[in-house]
Amino acid sequence: MLKKRSSRMGFTLPEVLVTVAIVAVLAAIVVPTVTNQISKGDDTNLVSNVADIRTGITALVSDIRKYPSRLQNIVTVPLATDLDLSGGAFGATAVARWKGPYLSTSMKALSNTLKTDSVFVGLAFAVDSLADTLFVAPNKGMIGLKLGGVANTAAALHIDSLLDNGDGQVAGNVRWLGAAPAVTGNRVVVLLMGR
């Protein structure tokens, strides 16, 4: 006499629960590790991109002997009528000496009429182009790069520690406005170089 075997398909509840538990343990280990690695890349990206912008400005000034007022000027040839950092037009002679691009990145023009640009630099965005800083002596006459998207004071302090070992909001190369230690307008200014 042959017994009829019941062929069952599927998984039992304990098998499913054990599988879910194993996946949850693996996710608890892997997700924080991956998240930390991604943020480490942002740190390196910020430091590298700020250094690249500084180098690009130096090379452009060496060629055309004028400071750019926009990040776009180090990526694409400026027009003779575009203004340099001091407010004067570049002029045809300076434009003819342009040998760029001095920075290999994609630029996002935020506004053609206001002539503001945006470059992702890691933990923030370089915005509002370049400007002579508004800080009092001895920093007047420095070229400042505004970084937007700085969410809070902790983010500003982190950027500060990456770029100049965290001198605070009123010393070193990274500055921000606001009553200490608050960041006003989610922006910090990186002092790139003197002019």
C-alpha positions in Angstrom: 0.0 0.0 0.0 1.3 3.3 -1.0 0.8 6.3 1.1 -0.1 9.5 -0.5 2.5 12.2 0.1 1.2 15.7 0.5 3.4 18.1 -1.5 3.3 21.4 0.2 4.5 24.6 -1.5 5.8 27.8 0.2 7.5 28.7 3.4 6.4 28.3 7.0 5.9 31.2 9.3 9.1 30.5 11.3 11.2 30.3 8.1 9.9 33.7 7.0 10.5 35.3 10.4 14.1 34.0 10.5 14.7 35.3 7.0 13.3 38.8 7.9 15.4 38.8 11.1 18.6 38.1 9.2 17.9 40.8 6.6 17.1 43.3 9.4 20.4 42.6 11.2 22.4 42.9 7.9 20.6 46.2 7.1 21.4 47.5 10.6 25.1 46.9 10.0 25.4 47.9 6.3 23.2 51.1 6.1 25.2 53.2 8.7 28.5 52.1 7.2 27.4 53.1 3.7 26.0 56.4 5.0 29.2 57.3 6.7 31.2 56.6 3.5 29.0 58.8 1.5 29.4 61.7 3.9 33.2 61.2 3.8 33.1 61.7 0.1 31.3 65.0 0.6 34.0 66.2 2.9 36.7 65.4 0.4 34.6 66.9 -2.4 34.2 70.2 -0.6 38.0 70.6 0.2 39.0 69.6 -3.4 36.4 71.8 -5.1 37.3 74.9 -3.1 41.0 74.3 -3.9 40.1 73.9 -7.6 38.2 77.2 -7.6 41.1 79.0 -5.9 43.5 77.5 -8.5 41.2 78.4 -11.4 40.9 82.0 -10.3 44.7 82.2 -9.9 45.3 80.9 -13.4 42.7 83.2 -14.9 44.2 86.3 -13.2 47.6 85.2 -14.4 46.3 85.1 -18.0 44.0 88.1 -18.2 45.2 90.2 -15.3 41.7 90.8 -13.9 39.7 89.2 -11.1 36.5 87.5 -12.1 33.2 88.5 -10.6 31.5 85.3 -11.5 32.4 81.6 -11.3 31.2 81.4 -14.8 34.2 83.5 -15.9 36.6 80.7 -15.0 34.5 78.1 -17.0 33.5 80.0 -20.1 35.0 83.0 -21.9 33.7 86.2 -20.5 32.2 88.8 -22.8 34.1 92.0 -23.2 31.2 93.8 -21.5 31.1 91.5 -18.5 32.2 93.1 -15.3 35.3 92.1 -13.4 35.5 92.1 -9.5 36.3 95.8 -9.3 33.3 96.7 -11.4 35.1 97.5 -14.7 34.5 95.7 -18.0 36.8 92.9 -18.9 37.5 94.5 -22.3 38.5 92.9 -25.6 42.2 92.6 -24.7 41.6 90.7 -21.5 39.0 88.4 -23.2 41.6 87.7 -26.0 44.1 86.5 -23.3 41.6 84.0 -21.8 43.0 80.5 -22.1 40.5 78.5 -20.1 38.5 76.8 -19.0 40.2 77.1 -15.7 37.7 74.9 -13.9 36.2 71.7 -15.2 32.7 71.5 -13.7 29.2 72.1 -14.7 27.7 75.4 -13.8 24.1 76.1 -13.2 23.1 79.6 -13.9 20.6 80.6 -11.3 19.7 83.9 -13.0 21.1 85.3 -16.2 19.8 88.8 -15.2 21.4 88.8 -11.7 24.4 86.9 -13.0 24.6 84.4 -10.2 26.0 80.9 -10.6 25.9 77.7 -8.7 28.4 74.9 -8.3 28.0 71.9 -6.1 31.1 71.7 -3.9 30.3 68.8 -1.5 28.4 69.9 1.6 27.1 73.1 0.1 26.7 75.1 -3.1 29.0 77.9 -4.3 26.5 80.7 -4.9 26.3 84.4 -5.6 29.5 84.3 -7.6 32.6 86.0 -6.3 32.8 89.2 -4.3 35.2 91.5 -2.5 34.5 90.6 1.1 32.6 92.9 3.3 34.7 92.1 6.4 36.6 94.8 8.1 40.4 95.1 8.0 42.6 93.1 7.7 40.4 91.0 5.4 39.0 93.8 3.2 40.2 93.1 -0.3 39.9 89.4 0.0 38.0 87.4 -2.7 35.1 85.7 -1.0 33.2 82.6 -2.2 29.7 82.3 -0.7 28.6 78.8 0.1 24.8 78.3 0.4 22.9 75.4 1.7 24.6 75.5 5.0 21.7 74.3 7.2 22.9 75.2 10.6 25.8 76.2 12.8 27.0 72.6 13.2 27.3 72.4 9.4 29.2 75.7 9.3 31.5 74.5 12.0 32.1 71.3 10.1 33.0 73.2 6.9 35.2 75.5 8.9 37.0 72.5 10.4 37.6 71.0 6.9 38.9 74.2 5.3 40.9 75.9 8.1 40.8 73.7 11.2 37.8 75.4 12.8 38.9 78.9 13.7 35.3 80.1 14.2 33.1 82.5 12.5 35.3 85.6 12.9 38.8 84.2 12.2 40.4 82.1 9.6 39.2 81.5 6.0 35.6 80.6 6.7 33.3 83.3 8.0 29.6 83.7 8.5 27.3 86.5 9.6 24.9 86.3 12.5 25.1 86.5 16.3 27.6 83.9 17.5 27.3 81.1 16.7 24.2 81.3 14.5 24.5 81.2 10.7 22.4 83.8 8.9 20.8 82.9 5.6 22.3 79.4 5.4 25.5 80.9 4.0 29.1 81.0 4.9 31.9 82.9 3.1 35.2 81.2 2.2 38.1 83.7 1.9 39.9 82.4 -1.2 42.8 84.9 -1.6 43.8 88.5 -1.4 43.7 90.8 -4.4 
